[in-house]
Amino acid sequence: MSARLLQRLFFGAVTLFLAAPIVIVAGVSLNERQTLAFPPQGLSWSWYAEIFTDPGWRGALLASITLAACSAALATAIAAPLAWFLWRRHAPWAGVFRLLGVAPFVLPPVITALGLLSFWVATGGYGQPWTAVISHAIFFVTLPLVTLTLGLESIDRSLLDAASTMGADERSVLRTVVLPLILPNLVCGYAFAFVLSLNEYIVAYMTVGFTLETLPIKIFNALRYGYTPTMASVSVLFVAVSALVFSLVARLGDLPRLLGALPADEH
């Protein structure tokens, strides 16, 4: 048996192993009755419809989308000037800002969540929806920071020198040269922050409790009253949204390149 065939069999087995939980959850979500049976006993899409027709699930879905969209936008807005500063200013102390940017994502989520909880309780903001937006933005700022840093580092600085020679000031260089080149990285960073914010539970729960019920919080709350296939339907929806978002990012640009992979001729 050739090495290439063994390699394909190995990666095929890994793919099946990773895909198996998703397949099982998807099968469970199609049960006609309220059961965890797999293969599904009868086929029904009613549990998916309940996400949009039940006021509780629909409200949680809208809350999750709103939180993810706002926090991802804020994270990107914080990361963009920070990445630009670190790229343009080669100061010895600039690395401190990069360390501060990645620190929330490096620490265990529960540590970050407890720190944010203590901060919002001390400042009187605990329980307010906007605290979850700020907390998620701080927690996920690393993602757009990394993608934007990769995009900026891939820019040929001679382009900036040429633009300056033609009379463009710093703001014009940023608007006409830099931003068009890093737009795919900007969108990629936003997409990463959006998807992870959509799925995040512990930081949102620690900062707003039950005053803002996102889909992950709704799932944990609903578990107290017993299992329904709607929970599995929400899980499948999360996977579908993530796949859709990253497919759109891949169509916008070279996804491996956006994530920092070098072209073949640079290895």
Buried (B, 14 or more C-beta within 10 A) or exposed (E): EEEEEEEEEEEEEEEEEEEEEEEBBBBBBBBBEEBEEBEBEEEBEEBBEBBEEEEBBEBBBEBBBBBBBBBBBBBBBBBBEBBBEBBBEEEEEBEEBBEEBBEBBEEEBEEBBBBBBEBBEEEEBBBBBBBBBBBBBBBBBBBBBBBBBBBBEBBEEEEBEEBBEEEBEEEEBBEEBBEEBBEBBBBBBBBBBBBBBBBBBBBBBBBBBEEBBBBBBBBEBBEEEEEBBBBBBBBBBBBEBBEEBBEEBEEBBEBEBBBBEEEEEEE
